[in-house]
Amino acid sequence: EPLPAGGDGFNIDRTYYRLDGTEANITEAGQNERYVVVLKVYEQNKWPSRLLITDLLPAGFEIDNPSLVSSAQLSNFSWLAQTDAAHLEFRDDRFVAAFNPNEGDGDRNITLAYVVRAVTPGTYAHPAATVEDMYRPQYSARTASGMMEVKAE
């Protein structure tokens, strides 16, 4: 059974958008379609923390050019602010970001985005995106996991 969303100390949401800015349902993605993945993390505690956000990609997806997120090609996403991540990784099978929020830093919300392309037709598991406090592992959260399909052109 796919795991439901849940956690303690955090909430995390993952939403997919088409490049025109409309929300996309990727349970049936078209081959060679590009999507913007937006991760929103809400930290419920105000103490200093070291956060690790990991989004495992479905097997039929790959991360597109990471520089697209800050380019004019994403003009429909002007609401996405520049991130102050301590570390970003765009791997073959996952997106990883690390943050060092300080104690009492007013807004403890983080919004991240990256671009993926549906490349390989098939039906795949859609793993959960996760956030965790690296030094307090009991505080973590995940999105729901499920299944998705990449349809051939």
Backbone as a printed PyTorch tensor [residue, N CA C, xyz], in Angstrom:
tensor([[[  0.8350,  -1.1960,   0.0000],
         [  0.0000,   0.0000,   0.0000],
         [  0.8680,   1.2440,   0.0000]],

        [[  0.5620,   2.2140,  -0.8610],
         [  1.3110,   3.4770,  -0.8230],
         [  1.0980,   4.1790,   0.5180]],

        [[  2.1650,   4.7890,   1.0210],
         [  2.0810,   5.5030,   2.2890],
         [  1.3270,   6.8180,   2.1090]],

        [[  0.4900,   7.1690,   3.0850],
         [ -0.1810,   8.4760,   3.0310],
         [  0.7720,   9.5790,   3.4810]],

        [[  0.3770,  10.8180,   3.2350],
         [  1.1550,  11.9570,   3.7250],
         [  1.0930,  11.9720,   5.2410]],

        [[  2.1360,  12.4950,   5.8560],
         [  2.1290,  12.5800,   7.3090],
         [  3.4390,  13.0970,   7.8340]],

        [[  3.5190,  13.2330,   9.1510],
         [  4.7560,  13.6660,   9.7690],
         [  4.5380,  14.3300,  11.1020]],

        [[  5.6390,  14.8020,  11.6750],
         [  5.6170,  15.4690,  12.9610],
         [  6.6160,  16.6180,  12.9200]],

        [[  6.1590,  17.8240,  13.2130],
         [  7.0370,  18.9860,  13.2350],
         [  7.1030,  19.7340,  11.9180]],

        [[  6.6500,  19.1200,  10.8360],
         [  6.6790,  19.7260,   9.5020],
         [  5.4200,  19.3580,   8.7340]],

        [[  5.1220,  20.1520,   7.7310],
         [  4.1840,  19.7960,   6.6660],
         [  4.9510,  19.9950,   5.3660]],

        [[  4.7280,  19.1130,   4.4010],
         [  5.3540,  19.2630,   3.0890],
         [  4.3050,  18.9840,   2.0200]],

        [[  4.2690,  19.8440,   1.0090],
         [  3.3500,  19.6890,  -0.1210],
         [  4.1580,  19.6860,  -1.4050]],

        [[  3.7400,  18.8550,  -2.3690],
         [  4.3720,  18.8190,  -3.6870],
         [  3.2880,  19.0280,  -4.7250]],

        [[  3.5040,  20.0060,  -5.5990],
         [  2.5390,  20.3140,  -6.6530],
         [  3.2810,  20.3860,  -7.9860]],

        [[  2.6600,  19.8700,  -9.0350],
         [  3.2330,  19.9190, -10.3760],
         [  2.4800,  20.9580, -11.1970]],

        [[  3.2360,  21.7160, -12.0090],
         [  2.6650,  22.7200, -12.8910],
         [  3.2000,  22.5200, -14.3000]],

        [[  2.3830,  22.8750, -15.2990],
         [  2.8710,  22.9520, -16.6720],
         [  3.6710,  24.2480, -16.7890]],

        [[  4.4460,  24.3830, -17.8580],
         [  5.2610,  25.5880, -18.0150],
         [  4.4290,  26.8400, -18.2410]],

        [[  3.1390,  26.6810, -18.6010],
         [  2.2810,  27.8550, -18.7630],
         [  1.7100,  28.3320, -17.4240]],

        [[  2.0460,  27.6350, -16.3340],
         [  1.6180,  28.0480, -15.0040],
         [  0.3700,  27.3640, -14.4860]],

        [[ -0.2500,  26.4970, -15.2960],
         [ -1.4510,  25.7980, -14.8410],
         [ -1.0480,  24.5360, -14.0800]],

        [[ -1.8460,  24.1850, -13.0900],
         [ -1.5510,  22.9950, -12.3000],
         [ -1.7250,  21.7460, -13.1610]],

        [[ -0.8490,  20.7650, -12.9730],
         [ -0.8680,  19.5390, -13.7800],
         [ -1.1150,  18.3280, -12.8970]],

        [[ -1.8330,  17.3530, -13.4520],
         [ -2.0290,  16.0650, -12.8030],
         [ -1.1010,  15.0860, -13.5010]],

        [[ -0.0680,  14.6320, -12.8160],
         [  0.9160,  13.7850, -13.4930],
         [  0.6470,  12.2950, -13.3370]],

        [[ -0.5460,  11.9310, -12.8810],
         [ -0.8380,  10.4960, -12.8490],
         [ -0.8370,   9.9400, -14.2710]],

        [[ -1.0650,  10.8090, -15.2620],
         [ -0.9230,  10.4430, -16.6730],
         [ -0.1580,  11.5620, -17.3650]],

        [[  1.1750,  11.4780, -17.3470],
         [  2.0390,  12.4930, -17.9510],
         [  2.3360,  12.1090, -19.3930]],

        [[  2.4810,  13.0930, -20.2480],
         [  2.8280,  12.8390, -21.6410],
         [  4.3370,  12.7870, -21.8160]],

        [[  4.7950,  11.8270, -22.6270],
         [  6.2230,  11.7170, -22.8880],
         [  6.7580,  13.0260, -23.4600]],

        [[  7.9250,  13.4530, -22.9980],
         [  8.6260,  14.6830, -23.3860],
         [  7.9750,  15.9550, -22.8550]],

        [[  6.9400,  15.8360, -22.0450],
         [  6.3580,  17.0140, -21.3890],
         [  7.2670,  17.4410, -20.2500]],

        [[  7.3580,  18.7560, -20.0530],
         [  8.1340,  19.2980, -18.9300],
         [  7.1710,  19.8370, -17.8880]],

        [[  7.5410,  19.6600, -16.6420],
         [  6.7280,  20.1180, -15.5160],
         [  7.6140,  20.8350, -14.5090]],

        [[  7.0280,  21.7970, -13.8220],
         [  7.7120,  22.4620, -12.7200],
         [  7.2000,  21.8210, -11.4400]],

        [[  8.1110,  21.2800, -10.6480],
         [  7.7790,  20.6740,  -9.3630],
         [  7.9860,  21.7410,  -8.2980]],

        [[  6.9480,  22.0210,  -7.5220],
         [  7.0460,  23.0130,  -6.4490],
         [  6.8520,  22.2980,  -5.1200]],

        [[  7.8560,  22.4170,  -4.2640],
         [  7.8050,  21.8440,  -2.9220],
         [  7.6370,  22.9680,  -1.9180]],

        [[  6.6450,  22.8410,  -1.0420],
         [  6.4240,  23.8330,   0.0130],
         [  6.5560,  23.1260,   1.3460]],

        [[  7.4470,  23.6390,   2.1810],
         [  7.7140,  23.0630,   3.4900],
         [  7.3390,  24.0810,   4.5520]],

        [[  6.6090,  23.6360,   5.5580],
         [  6.1960,  24.4820,   6.6700],
         [  6.7770,  23.8760,   7.9420]],

        [[  7.7120,  24.5860,   8.5790],
         [  8.3140,  24.1050,   9.8190],
         [  7.5030,  24.6210,  10.9940]],

        [[  7.1080,  23.7320,  11.8920],
         [  6.2470,  24.1070,  13.0110],
         [  7.0290,  24.5410,  14.2470]],

        [[  8.3340,  24.3050,  14.2890],
         [  9.1550,  24.6790,  15.4370],
         [ 10.0020,  25.8990,  15.1010]],

        [[ 10.4330,  26.6390,  16.1340],
         [ 11.1930,  27.8750,  15.9130],
         [ 12.6520,  27.7690,  16.3460]],

        [[ 13.1200,  26.5690,  16.7070],
         [ 14.5080,  26.4470,  17.1480],
         [ 15.4420,  26.3130,  15.9450]],

        [[ 16.7610,  26.5050,  16.1580],
         [ 17.7070,  26.3180,  15.0420],
         [ 17.6270,  24.8780,  14.5460]],

        [[ 17.7060,  24.6990,  13.2670],
         [ 17.5950,  23.3580,  12.7100],
         [ 18.4460,  23.2390,  11.4530]],

        [[ 18.6840,  22.0320,  11.0650],
         [ 19.3650,  21.7110,   9.8110],
         [ 18.4100,  20.8170,   9.0510]],

        [[ 17.8160,  21.3590,   8.0020],
         [ 16.7690,  20.6350,   7.2740],
         [ 17.3160,  20.0000,   6.0110]],

        [[ 16.8320,  18.8050,   5.7230],
         [ 17.1540,  18.1160,   4.4840],
         [ 15.8410,  17.7940,   3.7860]],

        [[ 15.6980,  18.2880,   2.5660],
         [ 14.5000,  18.0440,   1.7570],
         [ 14.9220,  17.1710,   0.5810]],

        [[ 14.2420,  16.0430,   0.4160],
         [ 14.5760,  15.1040,  -0.6500],
         [ 13.3090,  14.7580,  -1.4200]],

        [[ 13.3720,  14.8630,  -2.7380],
         [ 12.2520,  14.4720,  -3.5880],
         [ 12.7500,  13.4090,  -4.5630]],

        [[ 12.3750,  12.1490,  -4.3180],
         [ 12.7450,  11.0570,  -5.2090],
         [ 11.8920,  11.1290,  -6.4680]],

        [[ 12.5110,  10.9840,  -7.6220],
         [ 11.7890,  11.0740,  -8.8880],
         [ 11.1610,   9.7410,  -9.2580]],

        [[  9.9770,   9.7680,  -9.8910],
         [  9.4620,   8.5370, -10.4910],
         [ 10.4430,   8.0870, -11.5830]],

        [[ 10.5440,   6.7930, -11.8310],
         [ 11.5440,   6.2680, -12.7650],
         [ 11.4220,   6.8430, -14.1770]],

        [[ 10.2520,   7.2460, -14.6270],
         [ 10.0770,   7.7650, -15.9790],
         [ 10.4240,   9.2340, -16.1320]],

        [[ 10.8220,   9.8980, -15.0430],
         [ 11.1440,  11.3240, -15.0700],
         [ 12.6490,  11.5350, -14.9210]],

        [[ 13.1260,  12.6520, -15.4400],
         [ 14.4870,  13.0940, -15.1590],
         [ 14.4720,  14.6030, -14.9670]],

        [[ 15.4100,  15.0960, -14.1860],
         [ 15.4860,  16.5280, -13.9390],
         [ 16.0070,  17.2040, -15.1950]],

        [[ 15.2910,  18.2410, -15.6190],
         [ 15.6910,  19.0150, -16.7820],
         [ 16.7520,  20.0190, -16.3610]],

        [[ 17.2230,  20.8040, -17.2610],
         [ 18.2770,  21.7820, -17.0150],
         [ 17.9880,  22.6050, -15.7470]],

        [[ 18.7990,  22.4540, -14.6810],
         [ 18.5310,  23.1790, -13.4340],
         [ 18.5090,  24.6940, -13.5880]],

        [[ 19.1960,  25.2390, -14.5700],
         [ 19.2150,  26.6950, -14.7360],
         [ 17.8860,  27.2410, -15.2450]],

        [[ 16.9780,  26.3670, -15.7140],
         [ 15.6810,  26.8390, -16.2010],
         [ 14.8530,  27.5000, -15.1070]],

        [[ 15.0520,  27.0690, -13.8510],
         [ 14.2340,  27.5950, -12.7650],
         [ 14.4330,  29.1000, -12.6020]],

        [[ 15.6210,  29.6000, -12.8850],
         [ 15.8660,  31.0360, -12.7250],
         [ 15.8580,  31.7780, -14.0600]],

        [[ 15.4320,  31.1160, -15.1230],
         [ 15.4540,  31.7640, -16.4370],
         [ 14.1090,  32.3860, -16.7870]],

        [[ 14.0940,  33.1650, -17.8350],
         [ 12.8690,  33.8250, -18.2860],
         [ 11.8560,  32.8310, -18.8430]],

        [[ 12.2780,  31.6050, -19.1410],
         [ 11.3520,  30.6080, -19.6610],
         [ 10.2680,  30.2590, -18.6470]],

        [[ 10.4810,  30.6120, -17.3850],
         [  9.4920,  30.3340, -16.3560],
         [  8.8310,  31.6210, -15.8820]],

        [[  8.5460,  32.5080, -16.8160],
         [  7.9510,  33.7940, -16.4690],
         [  6.5740,  33.6460, -15.8290]],

        [[  5.9060,  32.5150, -16.0230],
         [  4.6010,  32.2840, -15.3900],
         [  4.7180,  31.9600, -13.9090]],

        [[  5.9370,  31.8750, -13.4140],
         [  6.1680,  31.5220, -12.0160],
         [  6.8790,  32.6450, -11.2700]],

        [[  6.4640,  33.8750, -11.5140],
         [  7.1180,  35.0210, -10.8690],
         [  6.9540,  34.9820,  -9.3540]],

        [[  5.9850,  34.2300,  -8.8470],
         [  5.7730,  34.1150,  -7.4100],
         [  6.8040,  33.2220,  -6.7330]],

        [[  7.6300,  32.5140,  -7.5060],
         [  8.6840,  31.6980,  -6.9190],
         [  9.8640,  32.5890,  -6.5760]],

        [[ 10.1740,  32.7020,  -5.3030],
         [ 11.2930,  33.5230,  -4.8700],
         [ 12.5990,  32.7520,  -5.0150]],

        [[ 13.6990,  33.4850,  -5.0780],
         [ 15.0140,  32.8540,  -5.1020],
         [ 15.2380,  32.1650,  -3.7540]],

        [[ 15.7640,  30.9710,  -3.7660],
         [ 15.9570,  30.2140,  -2.5270],
         [ 17.3070,  30.5390,  -1.8910]],

        [[ 17.3750,  30.4040,  -0.5770],
         [ 18.6340,  30.6120,   0.1380],
         [ 19.1350,  29.2860,   0.7130]],

        [[ 19.0800,  28.2490,  -0.0890],
         [ 19.4900,  26.9210,   0.3430],
         [ 20.9790,  26.8910,   0.6410]],

        [[ 21.3550,  26.1350,   1.6670],
         [ 22.7630,  25.9310,   1.9830],
         [ 23.4050,  24.9910,   0.9590]],

        [[ 22.5750,  24.1220,   0.3580],
         [ 23.0920,  23.1410,  -0.5990],
         [ 21.9500,  22.6570,  -1.4950]],

        [[ 22.2080,  22.5410,  -2.7910],
         [ 21.2400,  21.9970,  -3.7510],
         [ 21.9240,  20.9220,  -4.5850]],

        [[ 21.2280,  19.8200,  -4.8390],
         [ 21.7380,  18.7690,  -5.7200],
         [ 20.6460,  18.3580,  -6.6910]],

        [[ 21.0230,  18.2270,  -7.9570],
         [ 20.1230,  17.7620,  -8.9970],
         [ 20.6860,  16.4190,  -9.4820]],

        [[ 20.2710,  15.3400,  -8.8610],
         [ 20.8020,  14.0110,  -9.1800],
         [ 19.9350,  13.3290, -10.2320]],

        [[ 20.4090,  12.1600, -10.6860],
         [ 19.6590,  11.3940, -11.6830],
         [ 18.3120,  10.9250, -11.1560]],

        [[ 18.2540,  10.5900,  -9.8680],
         [ 17.0500,   9.9770,  -9.3240],
         [ 16.3690,  10.7990,  -8.2420]],

        [[ 16.9050,  11.9840,  -7.9370],
         [ 16.3050,  12.7830,  -6.8570],
         [ 16.7850,  14.2240,  -6.8850]],

        [[ 15.9980,  15.0610,  -6.2230],
         [ 16.3550,  16.4480,  -5.9660],
         [ 16.5930,  16.5600,  -4.4660]],

        [[ 17.6990,  17.2000,  -4.0660],
         [ 18.0550,  17.3210,  -2.6560],
         [ 18.3880,  18.7720,  -2.3490]],

        [[ 17.8730,  19.2620,  -1.2120],
         [ 18.1890,  20.6240,  -0.7610],
         [ 18.4050,  20.5880,   0.7480]],

        [[ 19.3540,  21.3920,   1.2120],
         [ 19.6100,  21.5190,   2.6440],
         [ 19.4660,  22.9800,   3.0410]],

        [[ 18.9080,  23.2160,   4.2220],
         [ 18.6830,  24.5630,   4.7370],
         [ 19.1370,  24.6440,   6.1890]],

        [[ 19.5370,  25.8420,   6.6140],
         [ 19.9540,  26.1020,   7.9780],
         [ 19.1480,  27.2450,   8.5780]],

        [[ 17.8490,  27.0660,   8.8160],
         [ 17.0810,  28.1660,   9.4060],
         [ 17.5510,  28.4400,  10.8400]],

        [[ 17.6240,  29.7000,  11.2060],
         [ 18.0630,  30.0820,  12.5440],
         [ 16.8880,  30.2200,  13.4830]],

        [[ 17.1660,  30.1800,  14.7650],
         [ 16.1310,  30.2840,  15.7910],
         [ 15.3740,  31.5950,  15.6340]],

        [[ 14.0310,  31.5110,  15.6540],
         [ 13.1910,  32.6960,  15.6270],
         [ 13.1390,  33.4250,  14.3030]],

        [[ 13.6580,  32.8490,  13.2320],
         [ 13.6110,  33.4940,  11.9080],
         [ 12.1700,  33.6470,  11.4530]],

        [[ 11.4480,  34.6100,  11.8640],
         [ 10.0790,  34.8630,  11.4550],
         [  9.4110,  33.7630,  10.6580]],

        [[  9.4620,  33.8570,   9.3340],
         [  8.7780,  32.9250,   8.4390],
         [  9.5910,  31.6390,   8.3050]],

        [[  9.0560,  30.5310,   8.7520],
         [  9.7540,  29.2440,   8.6790],
         [  9.2610,  28.4150,   7.5020]],

        [[  8.7430,  29.0750,   6.4700],
         [  8.2400,  28.3860,   5.2890],
         [  9.2980,  28.4250,   4.1900]],

        [[  9.4220,  27.3300,   3.4700],
         [ 10.3860,  27.2130,   2.3770],
         [  9.6300,  26.7870,   1.1310]],

        [[  9.8980,  27.4560,   0.0110],
         [  9.3370,  27.0550,  -1.2810],
         [ 10.4910,  26.8000,  -2.2430]],

        [[ 10.5030,  25.6190,  -2.8400],
         [ 11.5320,  25.2100,  -3.7890],
         [ 10.8770,  24.8000,  -5.0960]],

        [[ 11.6130,  24.9200,  -6.1850],
         [ 11.0820,  24.4740,  -7.4760],
         [ 12.2160,  23.9630,  -8.3530]],

        [[ 11.8830,  23.0030,  -9.1870],
         [ 12.8080,  22.5130, -10.1980],
         [ 11.9840,  21.9520, -11.3500]],

        [[ 12.6290,  21.7170, -12.4860],
         [ 11.9320,  21.2940, -13.6980],
         [ 12.2700,  19.8350, -14.0020]],

        [[ 11.2300,  19.0500, -14.3190],
         [ 11.4200,  17.6570, -14.7190],
         [ 10.8400,  17.4480, -16.1110]],

        [[ 11.3070,  16.3970, -16.7580],
         [ 10.7820,  15.9910, -18.0730],
         [ 10.3710,  14.5340, -17.9760]],

        [[  9.2010,  14.2070, -18.5290],
         [  8.7450,  12.8240, -18.6240],
         [  9.4410,  12.2070, -19.8350]],

        [[ 10.2760,  11.1850, -19.6210],
         [ 11.0990,  10.6800, -20.7200],
         [ 10.7810,   9.2530, -21.1530]],

        [[ 10.4770,   8.3760, -20.2290],
         [ 10.3410,   6.9620, -20.5560],
         [  8.9160,   6.4850, -20.3050]],

        [[  8.2060,   6.0390, -21.3740],
         [  6.8450,   5.5500, -21.1760],
         [  6.7980,   4.3440, -20.2420]],

        [[  5.7430,   4.2870, -19.4440],
         [  5.5590,   3.1660, -18.5380],
         [  4.7650,   3.5900, -17.3140]],

        [[  4.4960,   2.6330, -16.4400],
         [  3.7930,   2.8880, -15.1830],
         [  4.8020,   2.7390, -14.0570]],

        [[  4.8530,   3.7310, -13.1840],
         [  5.8960,   3.7950, -12.1750],
         [  5.3310,   4.1370, -10.7970]],

        [[  6.0830,   3.7320,  -9.7710],
         [  5.8020,   4.1930,  -8.4080],
         [  6.1830,   5.6720,  -8.3340]],

        [[  5.3920,   6.4480,  -7.6240],
         [  5.6740,   7.8740,  -7.4240],
         [  6.0440,   8.0610,  -5.9550]],

        [[  7.3550,   8.0620,  -5.6470],
         [  7.7870,   8.1290,  -4.2530],
         [  7.4140,   9.4550,  -3.5950]],

        [[  7.4350,   9.4460,  -2.2810],
         [  7.1120,  10.6400,  -1.5070],
         [  8.2930,  11.6050,  -1.4810]],

        [[  7.9910,  12.8920,  -1.3670],
         [  8.9950,  13.9040,  -1.0440],
         [  9.0650,  13.9690,   0.4750]],

        [[ 10.2610,  14.1770,   1.0200],
         [ 10.4170,  14.1770,   2.4680],
         [ 11.1830,  15.4000,   2.9480]],

        [[ 10.9410,  15.7720,   4.1900],
         [ 11.7280,  16.7860,   4.8860],
         [ 12.0520,  16.2230,   6.2590]],

        [[ 13.2650,  16.4730,   6.7240],
         [ 13.6370,  16.0100,   8.0540],
         [ 14.6220,  16.9790,   8.6840]],

        [[ 14.5780,  17.0330,  10.0030],
         [ 15.5730,  17.7660,  10.7710],
         [ 16.7300,  16.7920,  10.9570]],

        [[ 17.8830,  17.1100,  10.3960],
         [ 18.9850,  16.1560,  10.3770],
         [ 19.4600,  15.7620,  11.7720]],

        [[ 19.2800,  16.6280,  12.7770],
         [ 19.7520,  16.3150,  14.1270],
         [ 18.6210,  15.9850,  15.0880]],

        [[ 17.3950,  16.0050,  14.6350],
         [ 16.2280,  15.5780,  15.4070],
         [ 15.3650,  14.7170,  14.4820]],

        [[ 15.7890,  13.4800,  14.2020],
         [ 15.1020,  12.6620,  13.1840],
         [ 13.6480,  12.3430,  13.5070]],

        [[ 13.2330,  12.5290,  14.7540],
         [ 11.8290,  12.2980,  15.0820],
         [ 10.9330,  13.3680,  14.4570]],

        [[ 11.5250,  14.4820,  14.0090],
         [ 10.7660,  15.5350,  13.3300],
         [ 10.9980,  15.4170,  11.8310]],

        [[  9.9750,  14.9510,  11.1330],
         [ 10.0630,  14.7700,   9.6890],
         [  8.6530,  14.7370,   9.1180]],

        [[  8.5480,  14.8200,   7.8100],
         [  7.2480,  14.7320,   7.1420],
         [  7.4560,  14.2110,   5.7290]],

        [[  6.3780,  13.7180,   5.1330],
         [  6.4270,  13.2060,   3.7560],
         [  5.1200,  13.5340,   3.0560]],

        [[  5.2040,  13.6200,   1.7450],
         [  3.9920,  13.7210,   0.9310],
         [  3.4610,  12.3010,   0.7340]],

        [[  2.3010,  12.1850,   0.1610],
         [  1.7470,  10.8580,  -0.1560],
         [  2.5650,  10.2510,  -1.2960]],

        [[  2.6390,   8.9280,  -1.3100],
         [  3.2480,   8.2420,  -2.4510],
         [  2.1170,   7.5830,  -3.2430]],

        [[  2.4220,   7.1430,  -4.4390],
         [  1.3890,   6.5410,  -5.2680],
         [  1.9640,   5.9790,  -6.5490]],

        [[  1.1320,   5.9730,  -7.5810],
         [  1.5370,   5.4700,  -8.8940],
         [  1.3010,   6.5550,  -9.9270]],

        [[  2.0680,   6.5080, -11.0190],
         [  1.8720,   7.4340, -12.1290],
         [  2.2800,   6.7470, -13.4220]],

        [[  1.8530,   7.3560, -14.5180],
         [  2.1290,   6.7740, -15.8420],
         [  2.6490,   7.8340, -16.7850]],

        [[  3.6620,   7.4650, -17.5630],
         [  4.1410,   8.3090, -18.6480],
         [  3.6230,   7.6770, -19.9270]],

        [[  2.7880,   8.4350, -20.6640],
         [  2.2000,   7.9160, -21.9050],
         [  3.0470,   8.2980, -23.1050]],

        [[  3.2460,   7.3520, -24.0230],
         [  4.0500,   7.5960, -25.2220],
         [  3.3690,   8.6340, -26.1000]],

        [[  4.1710,   9.3510, -26.8750],
         [  3.6500,  10.3820, -27.7840],
         [  2.7590,   9.7920, -28.8490]]])
